[in-house]
Amino acid sequence: MEIPTTLLYTKTHEWTKRETDEIIVGITAHAQEELRDVVFVELPKPGRTVKPGEPAAVIEMAQHFAAKRKKLGRSLLLIAFSGEEMGLLGSAHWVRNPTIPLKRVVAMINLDMVGRLRNDTLSVIGAGSSPAWQGILDEANGAHGFKLKTGGSSGFGGSDQQSFYARGIPVLFFFTGVHPDYHRPSDTWEKVNAPGQEKLVRFAAEVVRRICWLKPRPAFARAKDVEPAAGPALRVYLGTIPDYAEEAEGVLLQGVREGSPAEQGGLRAGDIIVEFDGKSVRNVQEYTAVIGAAKANVPVRITVLRNRERVTLTVTPAARRN
């Protein structure tokens, strides 16, 4: 049975395959001016080398799988999202307005900051989002020899896979790590490790191939997460994941981190926070301010809109790690 690979990045398109077909939102990357209606890669500007590398990886993956379309057990949808650094705008919009039913999406594979491979060390975030992932990663890595870092077992983490993980979809996010030139003028094109990126893309393609033939479809799992270290202003940790792309009176939650004070207190995805410890919350800025005034281990009452009804919950913020 032939199931063709699909590369879609258009304003409008037709989906012609059978309604029962299972889809992998196969290889996604975030892009800004490098991708619009026509896919192209420009010579990177200083401070921007990570950007063209991701769309290039998607294009290479599309070419690779298009030549093997008769050998795929599932369909692939390849996407480049924009607005990632502004709050996952593109991916958050897609999961709210999917071009295919979300129930048909079996996995999401994300490539973000993949151009600076060092010492063959590759971070894989989301390895705990399905019990099938660790075995697939280990088997696929046999021919590549990466030093895989899978400590980030949860699918939460500041890139586009988070939008899918919050909807109960298994994810894997490949990442070569932050480097000293990140978002600096010193991040110039000649520092990109092109052979390393090629090796990474080949490895990711092998992971996708194995997922294509995995039966039954990979199960979703909510992984135990660890609270992040303290930022410059906030002293306490709640574990809420705001949806920065949504315009709402209040703060819409895309999800909550596993085992966090927010989850333990009953907050959940889809809640809109409108009040925090007696103070009105109209936007993310006000939410950040009230969290900054909270004290660790002192319970606060949080009022949310849930299915258009006001619900008040008690949450006990935790102290952030130093």
VEXTI-323110 format. One record per atom (N, C-alpha, C, CB): x, y, z; residue in three letters. Coordinates in steps of 0.1 Angstrom, whole numbers, plus 5000, padded with zeros to 4 digits. Glycine has a CB too. Layout:
// VEXTI-323110
XYZala ...
***
This chain:
// VEXTI-323110
500949885000met 500050005000met 500950125000met 499050005012met 500750214991glu 501550334990glu 500950444998glu 501650384975glu 501750505007ile 501350615015ile 502350725013ile 501250585031ile 502050825005pro 503050925000pro 503451015012pro 502451004989pro 504651065011thr 505051175020thr 504451305015thr 506651185019thr 504151385025thr 503551515022thr 504451625027thr 502151525027thr 504751725019leu 505451845024leu 504451965021leu 506751875016leu 503952025032leu 502952125031leu 503552255038leu 501652085038leu 503652355031tyr 503852485037tyr 503152595028tyr 505352525040tyr 501852595028thr 501152685019thr 500052745027thr 500552615007thr 499452855023lys 498352915030lys 497052835029lys 498053055024lys 496852765017thr 495752675016thr 496252555009thr 494652745007thr 495652445012his 495952315006his 494852215007his 497252255012his 494852115000glu 493852005000glu 494551885006glu 493251974986glu 493751825016trp 494251695022trp 493451585015trp 494051695038trp 494051495008thr 493351404999thr 493451265004thr 493851414985thr 494151235015lys 494351095019lys 493151045027lys 495651085027lys 493150915029arg 492050855036arg 491950905051arg 492250695037arg 490650915055glu 490450975069glu 491050885080glu 488950995071glu 491250755077thr 491850665087thr 493350665088thr 491350525085thr 493950735079asp 495450735078asp 496050805091asp 495950805065asp 497150745096glu 497750805107glu 498950895103glu 498350695117glu 499151005109ile 500051105105ile 501151125116ile 499351235102ile 502351145111ile 503451195120ile 503651335115ile 504751105119ile 503551435125val 503951565121val 505451565122val 503351685131val 505951525111gly 507251445111gly 508451535115gly 507551395098gly 508751635108ile 509951705111ile 509551855111ile 511151675101ile 509651915122thr 509252065123thr 510452145127thr 508052085132thr 510452265123ala 511452355127ala 510752495128ala 512652365117ala 511452585135his 510852725135his 511652805125his 510852785149his 510952905119ala 511552985109ala 510953125110ala 511352935095ala 511653225105gln 511053355105gln 511053405091gln 511853455115gln 511953505087glu 511853545073glu 512353445063glu 512653675071glu 512953335068glu 513553235058glu 512453155052glu 514453145066glu 511253155058leu 510153075052leu 508853155051leu 509952945060leu 508353175040arg 507053235038arg 506253135029arg 507153375032arg 505753185018asp 504953095009asp 505953015000asp 504053175000asp 507153054999val 508152974991val 509252945001val 508653054979val 509652815000val 510752775009val 512052815003val 510652625011val 512952885010phe 514252915005phe 515152935018phe 514253034996phe 516452925015val 517352955026val 518353065021val 518152825029val 518453165030glu 519353275026glu 520653265034glu 518653405029glu 521653335029leu 522953345036leu 522653405049leu 524053415028leu 523053335060pro 522653385074pro 523353515077pro 522953285084pro 522653595085lys 523253715090lys 523853685104lys 522153825092lys 524853765108pro 525453745121pro 524353735132pro 526453855125pro 524453635141gly 523453615152gly 522353535147gly 523053745156gly 522253485135arg 521053425130arg 521353285124arg 520353505120arg 522553225127thr 522953105120thr 522052985123thr 524353065123thr 521352985134val 520552875137val 519252875128val 520152875152val 518852985123lys 517552995116lys 517552915103lys 517253135114lys 518552945094pro 518452885081pro 518752735082pro 519452945071pro 519452685092gly 519752545094gly 518552455096gly 520752525105gly 517552505103glu 516352425106glu 515552405093glu 515552495117glu 515152515086pro 514452485073pro 515252395064pro 514052615067pro 516552415063ala 517352325055ala 517252185059ala 518852375055ala 517152155072ala 516952025077ala 515651965072ala 517152015092ala 514552045073val 513252005069val 513251975054val 512252115072val 513952055046ile 513952035031ile 514651905028ile 514652155024ile 515851875035glu 516551755033glu 515751635037glu 517851755041glu 514951645048met 514151535052met 513051505042met 513551565066met 512451615037ala 511451595027ala 511951525014ala 510851735023ala 513151565010gln 513751504998gln 514051355001gln 515051574994gln 514551325013his 514951195017his 513651105017his 515551195031his 512651145023phe 511451055025phe 510651055012phe 510551105036phe 510651155004ala 509951154991ala 510451044982ala 510051294984ala 511751014983ala 512350904975ala 512050774981ala 513850924974ala 511550764993lys 511250634999lys 509750625003lys 512050625012lys 508850704995arg 507450714999arg 506750574999arg 506750804990arg 507250484990lys 506550354990lys 506950265001lys 506950284977lys 507950305009lys 508450225020lys 507950285034lys 509950215020lys 507050375034leu 506650435046leu 505350375051leu 506450595045leu 505250345064gly 504050285069gly 503050385074gly 504450195080gly 503450515075arg 502550625079arg 502850745070arg 502750655094arg 502050845071ser 502250965063ser 503051065072ser 500851025059ser 503751155065leu 504451255072leu 503951395067leu 505951245068leu 503851485077leu 503551625075leu 504651705079leu 502151665082leu 505351775070leu 506551855074leu 506152005074leu 507651825064leu 506452065085ile 506052205088ile 507252285093ile 504852205097ile 507252415089ala 508152515095ala 507252615102ala 509152575085ala 507352625115phe 506552725123phe 507252855124phe 506152665136phe 506552965124ser 507153095127ser 506653135141ser 506753195117ser 507253235146gly 506853295159gly 507253215171gly 505453315159gly 508253125170glu 508553035182glu 509153125193glu 509552935177glu 510053215190glu 510653295201glu 509753395206glu 511953355196glu 508553425200met 507653515205met 506553445214met 506953595194met 506753315216gly 505753245224gly 505153125217gly 504753335229gly 505853055209leu 505352935202leu 504052975193leu 505052825212leu 504053095187leu 502853135181leu 502453045169leu 503053275175leu 503353005161gly 502952925149gly 502452785153gly 504152905140gly 503152715162ser 502752575166ser 501452585174ser 503852505173ser 501352685183ala 500152695191ala 498952725182ala 500352815202ala 499152805172his 497952825163his 497652695155his 498352935153his 498652615151trp 498352495144trp 497552395152trp 499652435138trp 497952375164val 497252275172val 495852325176val 498052245185val 495552455176arg 494252505178arg 493452495165arg 494252645183arg 494152505153asn 493452505140asn 494152405131asn 493452645134asn 494152275135pro 494952175127pro 494452155113pro 495052045135pro 495352125104thr 494952105090thr 494551955088thr 496052135080thr 494751875099ile 494251735099ile 493751715113ile 495351635095ile 492851625116pro 492351595130pro 493551565139pro 491351495130pro 493651625150leu 494751595160leu 494751445164leu 494651685172leu 493651385164lys 493551245168lys 494351155158lys 492151195169lys 494651205146arg 495451125137arg 496951155138arg 494951155123arg 497351245146val 498751275148val 499351185158val 498951425152val 500251095154val 500750995164val 502051045170val 501050865156val 502751145165ala 503951195171ala 504351325165ala 505151085169ala 505151395172met 505751525166met 507251525169met 505051645173met 508051545158ile 509451545159ile 509951685156ile 510151445149ile 510751745165asn 511151885164asn 512651895163asn 510651965176asn 513051975153leu 514452015151leu 514652155154leu 515051975137leu 515352195164asp 515552335168asp 516952355173asp 514452385179asp 517752445168met 519152475172met 519952345170met 519252525186met 520052305157val 520752175154val 522052195147val 519852085146val 522652315146gly 523752345138gly 525152355146gly 523652475132gly 525152325159arg 526352335167arg 526652205174arg 526252455176arg 526652095167leu 526951965174leu 528451975179leu 526751845164leu 528651935191arg 529951935197arg 530151805204arg 530152055207arg 531351735201asn 531651615208asn 530651505206asn 531951635223asn 529851515195asp 528851415192asp 527751405204asp 529451275190asp 527551515211thr 526651515222thr 525351575217thr 527151595234thr 524251495218leu 522951545213leu 521851535224leu 522551455201leu 521251645227ser 520151645237ser 518851605230ser 519951775243ser 518051515236val 516751475231val 515751495242val 516751325227val 514951605240ile 513851635250ile 512551565246ile 513651795251ile 511851515256gly 510651445254gly 510751295253gly 510051495241gly 511951245257ala 512151095256ala 511251025266ala 513551065260ala 510651085275gly 509651025284gly 508251045280gly 509851075298gly 507951105269ser 506651135265ser 505951005258ser 506551245255ser 506750905256ser 506150775252ser 507050665257ser 505950765236ser 506450555262pro 507350445266pro 508150375254pro 506550335273pro 507750415242ala 508350355230ala 509650425227ala 507450355219ala 509850545232trp 510950635226trp 512350585230trp 510750765231trp 512550545242gln 513950505246gln 514450395237gln 514050475260gln 513650295235gly 514150185227gly 514450225212gly 513150075227gly 513550305207ile 513750355193ile 515050435192ile 512550435188ile 515250525202leu 516450605202leu 517650525202leu 516350715213leu 517650425211asp 518850345213asp 519150265200asp 518750255225asp 518150205194glu 518350125182glu 518850215171glu 517050055179glu 518150325169ala 518550415158ala 519950465159ala 517550525156ala 520350485172asn 521750545175asn 522850445173asn 521750605189asn 522550315171gly 523550215170gly 524550245158gly 522950085168gly 524050305147ala 524850325136ala 525450465136ala 524050305123ala 525150545146his 525550685146his 526450725158his 524350775146his 526250665169gly 527250685180gly 527150815187gly 528550665175gly 525950875188phe 525750995195phe 525850965210phe 524451065192phe 526251065218lys 526151065232lys 524751135235lys 527351135240lys 523751045237leu 522451105239leu 522151145253leu 521350995235leu 521651265254lys 521251315267lys 519751325267lys 521951455270lys 519151235275thr 517651225275thr 517151265288thr 517251085271thr 517851345296gly 517351385309gly 516051465309gly 518451465317gly 515851545298gly 514651625297gly 513551535292gly 514851735287gly 513051445301ser 512051345297ser 510751405294ser 511951245307ser 510351515300ser 509051575297ser 509151645283ser 508751685308ser 507951655277gly 507851725264gly 507751875266gly 506751675257gly 507651925278phe 507652075280phe 509052125278phe 507052115294phe 509252245274gly 510552305272gly 510452395260gly 511652195269gly 511052515260gly 510752625251gly 510952605236gly 511552735255gly 510252515230ser 510252505216ser 508952445211ser 511452415211ser 508752425198asp 507452395193asp 506852265197asp 507452405178asp 507652165201gln 507052045205gln 506152055217gln 508151945209gln 506352165225gln 505552185237gln 504052195234gln 506052305244gln 503752265223ser 502352285219ser 501652145216ser 502252365206ser 502452055211phe 501851915209phe 501751835221phe 502651845198phe 502851845229tyr 502851765242tyr 501751805251tyr 504251785249tyr 501351935251ala 500251975259ala 498951925255ala 500252135259ala 498851875242arg 497651815237arg 497651665238arg 497451855223arg 498651605245gly 498651465247gly 499251385235gly 497351415249gly 500251445228ile 500851385216ile 502351355220ile 500751475204ile 502851235218pro 504251205221pro 505151295212pro 504551055218pro 506251335218val 507151435211val 508551385213val 506951575215val 509451435203leu 510951425205leu 511451555199leu 511551295198leu 512351615207phe 512951745203phe 514451725203phe 512551855213phe 515051735191phe 516551715189phe 517151855190phe 516851645176phe 518251865197phe 518851995201phe 520351975204phe 518052055214phe 521152055198thr 522652045200thr 523152135211thr 523352075187thr 522252205218gly 522652285230gly 522952425227gly 523852215235gly 522852505238val 523152645237val 524652665237val 522552725250val 525052775230his 526552795228his 526752945232his 526952765214his 528052985234pro 528353115238pro 527953225228pro 529853125241pro 527753185216asp 527453285205asp 525953305204asp 528053255192asp 525153235211tyr 523653225210tyr 523053375211tyr 522953135220tyr 522453415200his 521753545199his 522753655200his 520653555209his 523953635196arg 525053735196arg 525553765182arg 526153705205arg 526053885179pro 526653905166pro 527753805162pro 527154045165pro 528353745172ser 529453655170ser 528953515164ser 530253635182ser 527653495164asp 527153375158asp 527153385143asp 525653345164asp 528253355137thr 528353365122thr 528353235115thr 529653445119thr 528153235102trp 527853115095trp 528953005095trp 527553155080trp 530253055096glu 531252955095glu 531352865107glu 532653025092glu 530652905118lys 530752825130lys 529652715130lys 530452915142lys 528852705120val 527852595119val 528652465116val 526852625108val 528352365123asn 528952235121asn 528152155111asn 529052155134asn 528452185098ala 527552125087ala 527651975087ala 528052175074ala 528851905088pro 528851765089pro 528151705101pro 530351715089pro 528251775112gly 527451735124gly 525951745122gly 527851815136gly 525551855115gln 524051865113gln 523651755103gln 523752005107gln 524451725093glu 524051615084glu 523951485092glu 525151605073glu 524851455100lys 524751335108lys 523551335117lys 526051325117lys 523251445123leu 522051455131leu 520751435123leu 521951595138leu 520651495111val 519451475103val 519351335099val 519551565091val 520451265096arg 520351125092arg 519851035104arg 521751065088arg 520251075116phe 519751005128phe 518351025130phe 520651045140phe 517851155129ala 516451185131ala 515651115120ala 516251335130ala 516151105108ala 515351035097ala 515150885101ala 516051055084ala 516250825107glu 516050685111glu 515050675122glu 517450635115glu 515050765131val 514050765142val 512650775136val 514250875152val 512450865127val 511150885120val 510750755113val 511151005110val 511750695106arg 511450575098arg 510950465108arg 512650525091arg 511550445119arg 511150345128arg 509750375134arg 512150335140arg 509450505136ile 508150535141ile 507050505131ile 508050685145ile 507450525118cys 506450495107cys 505950355107cys 507150525093cys 506750265112trp 506450125112trp 506050065126trp 507550035106trp 506050155136leu 505750115149leu 504250075151leu 506150225159leu 504049955155lys 502649905158lys 502549845172lys 502249795147lys 501549885179pro 500549995176pro 501250125177pro 499349985186pro 500450235175arg 500950365175arg 501550395189arg 499850475172arg 502550485190pro 503250505203pro 502250565213pro 504350605201pro 502250515225ala 501350555236ala 501950685242ala 501250455247ala 501050775247phe 501550895253phe 501750875268phe 500451005251phe 502750945273ala 503050935288ala 503351075292ala 504150835291ala 502851105304arg 503251235311arg 504451205320arg 502051285319arg 505551265316ala 506851235323ala 506951325335ala 508051265314ala 507651275345lys 507951345357lys 508951455354lys 508551255368lys 508651585357asp 509451695354asp 510151755366asp 508651795346asp 511251825364val 511951895375val 511752045373val 513451855375val 511452115384glu 511252255383glu 512552325378glu 510852315396glu 512352435369pro 513552505364pro 514152585375pro 513052595353pro 515452615372ala 516152705381ala 515552845381ala 517652705378ala 515952925392ala 515353055393ala 515753145382ala 515653115407ala 514853235378gly 515253335369gly 515653465376gly 514053375359gly 515853575370pro 516353695377pro 515353755386pro 516753795367pro 514053735385ala 513053805393ala 512253715402ala 512153885384ala 511853595397leu 510853515404leu 511553425414leu 510153425394leu 511053425426arg 511653345437arg 510853215439arg 511653425450arg 509653205434val 508853085436val 508553015423val 507553115443val 508152895424tyr 507852815412tyr 506452755413tyr 508852695410tyr 505652775402leu 504252715401leu 504152605392leu 503352825398leu 504852615380gly 504752515370gly 503652535360gly 504552385377gly 503152655358thr 502152675348thr 502852705335thr 501252795352thr 502152675323ile 502752695310ile 501752785303ile 502952565302ile 501952915303pro 500953015296pro 500952995281pro 501253155300pro 499853015275asp 499753015261asp 499853165256asp 498352955256asp 501153195252tyr 501353335248tyr 500653385236tyr 502853355247tyr 500253285228ala 499653325215ala 498153355216ala 499753205205ala 497553325227glu 496153345229glu 495853485235glu 495553235238glu 494953555228glu 494453685233glu 493253655242glu 494253785222glu 493353665255ala 492253645264ala 492353735275ala 492253495269ala 491253765282glu 491153845294glu 491553755305glu 489753905296glu 492853755309gly 493453665318gly 494653595312gly 492353565323gly 495053485317val 496153405312val 495753265310val 497353405322val 495653225297leu 495253095293leu 496452995295leu 494753085278leu 496152885301leu 497252785304leu 497252685292leu 497052715317leu 498452675286gln 498552565276gln 498752435283gln 499852595267gln 499252435295gly 499452315303gly 500052345316gly 500352215295gly 500352245324val 501052255337val 502152145337val 500052245349val 503252175344arg 504252075345arg 503951965354arg 505652145349arg 504351845351glu 504051725359glu 504651735373glu 504551605352glu 503851705383gly 504351705396gly 504551845402gly 505551635397gly 504151945395ser 504352085400ser 503352125410ser 504352185388ser 503552235417pro 502552295426pro 501252325418pro 503052415433pro 501352365406ala 500152395398ala 499252275396ala 500452465385ala 499952165392glu 499252035390glu 498651985403glu 500151935383glu 499451985414gln 498951935426gln 497752025432gln 500051945437gln 497752145428gly 496652235432gly 495452225424gly 497152375433gly 495452155413gly 494252135405gly 494252215392gly 493152155412gly 495252295389leu 495252375377leu 495452275365leu 496352485377leu 494952315353arg 495052225342arg 494952305329arg 494052115342arg 495352235318ala 495352295305ala 493952345302ala 495852205294ala 493852465296gly 492552525292gly 492052625302gly 491552415290gly 492552615315asp 492152715325asp 492652855321asp 492652675339asp 491852955324ile 492253095322ile 492353155336ile 491153175313ile 493553195340ile 493753255353ile 493253395353ile 495253245357ile 492353435361val 491853575362val 492053645375val 490353575359val 492453565385glu 492753625398glu 493753545406glu 491353635406glu 494653615412phe 495753545420phe 495853615433phe 497153555412phe 495453535443asp 495553585457asp 494853715459asp 497053595462asp 493653735453gly 492853855455gly 493153965445gly 493053905468gly 494153945437lys 494554045427lys 494154005413lys 496054075427lys 493554095406ser 493054075392ser 494254045383ser 492254185387ser 494053945374val 495053905364val 494453925350val 495653765366val 494954025342arg 494354045329arg 495354005318arg 494054195327arg 496553985321asn 497553945310asn 498753885317asn 497954075302asn 499753835308val 500953765313val 501753865322val 501753715301val 501853985319gln 502654085326gln 502154095341gln 502654215320gln 500854105342glu 500254105356glu 500453975363glu 498754145355glu 500353865356tyr 500553735362tyr 501953725367tyr 500253625351tyr 502953765359thr 504353765363thr 504553845376thr 505253805352thr 503853965377ala 504054055388ala 503453985401ala 503354185386ala 502353925400val 501753865412val 502553735417val 500253825410val 503053665407ile 503953555411ile 505153605418ile 504253465399ile 505753715413gly 506953765419gly 506653815434gly 507353885411gly 505453845437ala 505153885451ala 504853765460ala 503953985451ala 504653655454ala 504253535462ala 505453485470ala 503753425453ala 505153405481lys 506153355489lys 506153195489lys 506053395504lys 507353135489ala 507352995489ala 506752935501ala 508852945488ala 505952825498asn 505352745509asn 504152815516asn 506352705519asn 503752925510val 502553005515val 501452985505val 502953155518val 500352915509pro 499252895499pro 498653025494pro 498152805505pro 498253015481val 497553125475val 496353075468val 498453205464val 495353165467arg 494053125460arg 494053175446arg 492853175468arg 493853085437ile 493953125423ile 492553095417ile 495053045415ile 491953195410thr 490653185404thr 490853175389thr 489753305408thr 490153075383val 490253045369val 488853045363val 491052915366val 488853065350leu 487653035342leu 487852895336leu 487353145331leu 486952805339arg 487052675334arg 485652635328arg 487452565345arg 485652615315asn 484352595308asn 483352705312asn 483752455312asn 483852835312arg 483052955314arg 482552975328arg 481952955304arg 483052885337glu 482652905351glu 483852935360glu 481952775356glu 483653015370arg 484753055379arg 485052945389arg 484453195386arg 486252905390val 486652805399val 487852855407val 487052665392val 487752845420thr 488852895429thr 489652775435thr 488352985440thr 490952775433leu 491852665437leu 492852715447leu 492452595425leu 493352635455thr 494452665465thr 495752605460thr 494152625479thr 496752685457val 498052635452val 499152685462val 498252675438val 500052595465thr 501252635473thr 502452645465thr 501352535485thr 502952765462pro 504152785455pro 505352715462pro 504452935452pro 506252665453ala 507552605459ala 508652705457ala 507852475452ala 509652695465ala 510852775463ala 511652725451ala 511852765476ala 512152815443arg 512952785431arg 514352745436arg 513052905422arg 514952655428arg 516252615430arg 517252735427arg 516652485422arg 518252745434asn 519252845431asn 520152805419asn 520152875443asn 
***
